[in-house]
Amino acid sequence: MKSVCTFLAAAAALVAALLAAPKVSVAAEQPNIMVFLVDDMGMMDTSVPFLTDEAGNPKRYPLNDHYRTPAMERLAAQGIRFNQFYAMSVCSPTRVSIMTGQNAARHRTTNWINPRQDNAGKNGAPNWNWAGLKEGDVTLPDVLRGRGYTTIHVGKGHFGPEGREGAEPLNLGFDVNVAGAAFGAPGSYYAEKNYGAGTKRAHHAVPGLEKYHGSDTFLTEALTIEAKQRVSETVEQDKPFYLYFSHYAVHGPFESDPRFADHYKDSGKPANAQAFATLIEGMDKSLGDMLDHLNELGVAENTLIFFLGDNGSDAPLGHQHEVACAAPLRGKKGAHYDGGMRVPLIAAWAKPNPDNALQQSLPIPAGAIQHQVASVEDLFPTLTQLTAAEVPDGHAVDGAPLQTLLTGQPDADRPEQFLMHYPHGPHRSNYFTVWRNGDWKVIYHALPHTKTTGGHIQFADGNYELFNLADDPFESTNLAKSRPEVLKRMMQGLIEALQQHDAVYPVDDAGEVVVPQLP
């Protein structure tokens, strides 16, 4: 009997101790995730130098000294930045790739989505995916929701046109949608103009922010306030969150953010370029505010940040095929050159702590630069692997996990490849496909034009452009004619990549499909 009593007493003591012990947070068992996506921001639109010298050290260029992005500097100092990170050269293809892990050639949303009419273009692929994402598609927020995450969408959507399921992020795996709609450009950044409501741009009026109407709350700030509130609510519920914070900034209209206008008034640049710079700085303030808020909530150590742009820069500083707005890179948003496709990526824990268990599972070095090629389609497999989220069978994923690269190490098994397929026009660049493999990059123009009417572009060298990015990182010398053996090999790779992705193609004036041809 004595032994029984002793056992019962010990058991009671154990129960009491367990009840008295601090509760283990459910949210702390999974990392919080914030994808901070900036519209139309290229890798030179920042005071953080992403380009490097021959020794691999950061190298500043004049644009780095023009822009003010202290929060980006803070994030880069505590994490790793990628200097060869690619996105599609226009927005909707990138956004769908982030959501699905698929290259645009596979998911077939190969152009920006006009919210009101099919914008394939005169010779554009007639069977492209203008409808975008739909309810039931496999998406990153949906699979993370299956792992217990609260999934929050704040800002620009642009996943599908008006009247289609993709116009509403709540149909695509998000639990919360603030301000997301079918369109990509805001009606206005000014609350005094009700973010476009009641103006000639009312069809792009940002929804869900009516409580700010008539105030002096700039759109970027309103979205930040809303994002902070939704994160706070989720933390109070002791749930992990996936925050997809997708700013409308820095997309046009280039309306100056009055909080930062004085910083650029003596820059010597035109008014719209000054306004663009204020949008950059306002976006950066938002990033800093989010980092501070995560600290205040006590969840910064458990929160992983991915900061990136959705396509190359659209700074109003020059022609889309010249070295101007993304100097020294050539090209801008919509172009087939790297200035249209290389974007900033910074990955970091919101508050580094080497003793944190989650950070020990993914140690990200401070102030590091990763030089290997990666792209937006890699975020999906990175985050699903990190969270052990289950991806349904049959869903093709083109991206590869970034875990090794995020630790600052090289990944010898990772191919240095990127495919950008744009079977549309007229636009800044028309009917083109880009294939990067190692140091080589080939550009195939499916329908080269000799006239510039209707937005068509004249290509003096015909269908092909070839660059060695190791020797010529700024794409100044077309080697298509002088290196025919490399051109043929690269075109073979381009054709095979399109076939593997089951890509769609433009058509000629007779309606016949135009597929890439070997030189």
Secondary structure, DSSP 4 states (H G I P E B T S, - for coil): -HHHHHHHHHHHHHHHHHHHSPPPPSGGGS-EEEEEEETT--TTSSSS---B-TTS-B---HHHHH---HHHHHHHHTSEEESSEE--SSHHHHHHHHHHS--HHHH---S---SSS----TTS-TTS-TT---TT---HHHHHHTTT-EEEEEE---SS-TTSGGGSGGGGT-SEEES--S-SS-S-S-GGGGGGTTSTTGGGPPTT-GGGTTSS--HHHHHHHHHHHHHHHHHHTT--EEEEEEE-TTSSS----TTTGGGTTTS-S-HHHHHHHHHHHHHHHHHHHHHHHHHHHT-GGGEEEEEEESSS---SSS-TTSSSTTTTS---TT-SSGGGTB--EEEEESS--TT-HHHHHS---TTEEE-S-EEGGGHHHHHHHHHTPPPPTT--------HHHHTT---TTS--EEEEEE---SSSS-SEEEEEETTEEEEEESS-BS--GGG--B-TTTTEEEEETTT-TT-----TTT-HHHHHHHHHHHHHHHHHTT----B-TTS-B------
